[in-house]
Amino acid sequence: MTVTNISRLSVLACFAHPDDEGFASGGLLAMLAAGGARVTLVCATNGDIGEISDPSLATPENLWQVRKQELRNAMAVTGIDDLRFFDYRDSGMEGWDDNNHPNAYCNADDDHVIGLLAGIIAEINPHVVLTHDPSGGYGHPDHKTMSDHATAAVQRASDPDGFTPLLYYVCFPRGVFQRWWQEMIDRGIEPPFAVDAIDSLGTPDDEVTTTVDVSAYVDTKIASLKCHRTQISDDGPFFRLPPDIMAGLMGAEYYQLAAPPGATDLLSTL
């Protein structure tokens, strides 16, 4: 697909937290923005209970405000200005006390959120909807909840006799996780998740339908990621990898065309 064709696209990207858009789809988002596509990014939560890499950047009390601004900054780098927050609270990992907070996204009224997303779909008529895969990548309850909500919203908004958006799950394939972790281990870098969990992290490789070459947009992708300063430190495990290794690992992104059945894989033509 040429840049001219990209400029005719409308895309809705649905993620759970500020920074979720970065590692797995930041290159595609940068490619779309550079090509003139109309991209709307929905963020369900404000990332209230994320880590704070440097205590000078935020406090537990204002982290939600800081992370919202970090996402605005990141999208300014990427070139996306239609950014919409649903303002739910980060639910934390499965089993955390934060799961019980009344405004935790995992406790959101399903019909309400699905209606919000279906309304956005009706408003912008996206050719493509991107969201987390059903596993949540590494099992985060908010990722799985957004995957469920976005999938249901596409189904609700689809017209069997007319326009139906393509639903893509954003994948971090299991084999890619293993490559990242091995690169870190080989250099004496401690990976961000336990090594014994690596066989269960990510999307099974055989569920990936689409690989997108985003090597031309790696610099933008990394610059956008670095806007999430509370979550991603320059001396963290990912950015301690040599730049050429980092660029190689980040130069491809992976997706699963989930619906509708038999649809033409548009992302594979980019």
Residue, then its C-alpha position, 0 to 999 in steps of 0.5 A: m500500500t502506498v502512502t497515498n492509500i494510507s492517507r485514506l485510512s481511518v484507524l482506531a487503536c484501543f489500549a488499556h494503559p499509557d505506554d501499552e501502545g509503544f513496544a508492540s505497535g508504536g512503529l505501525l502507529a508512526m507509519l500510519a501518522a506519517g502517511g496521513a492516516r486518521v488515527t484515534l487512540v483510546c486509553a481505558t485507564n490512567g495507569d494509576i498504579g504503575e511503577i515510578s522509575d524516578p521519584s522526582l517524576a511523580t508520586p503515587e498520588n499524582l502518577w495518574q496525571v503524570r502518565k496521562q501527560e506522558l501519553r500526550n507527549a508520546m503521541a505528539v512524537t508519533g503524530i497522533d492528536d486524537l487521544r481519548f481517555f476513559d479515565y478508569r483506574d488501573s486494576g493492577m495484576e491479577g490477584w492484587d487488592d487493586n482489582n477490588h477498587p470500584n473504579a478499576y477497569c476490570n470492574a467496569d460495566d461491560d455494556h457501557v464501555i462497549g457502547l462508548l467504543a461502538g460510538i467511536i467506531a460509528e463516529i470515525n468509521p475505522h477501516v482497522v481497529l487495533t487492540h490487545d490480544p485476548s491473553g493480554g500479552y502477559g495476562h494483565p486483567d486490563h489488557k484482557t478486559m480491553s480486548d473483550h470490550a473492543t472485540a464486542a464493540v466491533q461486533r456491535a458496530s459491524d453492518p453485515d450489509g455494509f461497512t465492517p472494520l477489520l479487527y486486529y489483535v496486537c501480538f507480542p509473539r512468544g518467540v519474540f519474548q524469548r529472543w528479547w530475553q535471551e539477548m538480555i541474558d547473554r549480556g548479563i541484563e536481568p529481564p523485566f519478568a522472571v525467566d521461568a515465565i518466558d514459556s507462557l508470555g505472549t501470543p502463541d507464534d502460530e496465532v500471528t497472521t501478520t508481520v509489519d516491517v516498521s524498521a523505517y520508524v524505529d527512531t520515532k517508536i523509541a523516541s515516543l516510548k521514552c516519553h513514558r519516563t515514569q515507566i521506562s528508564d534509560d538504564g532499564p533492561f530494554f534500553r541497556l541492549p546495544p542500539d543495533i540489537m534494539a533496532g533489530l528487535m523493534g523493527a518488526e511488529y506482529y498482529q492477528l487478523a481476528a475478524p471478520p472471517g475471510a477478510t483481506d489482510l490490509l496490514s500485510t499490504l502496508 
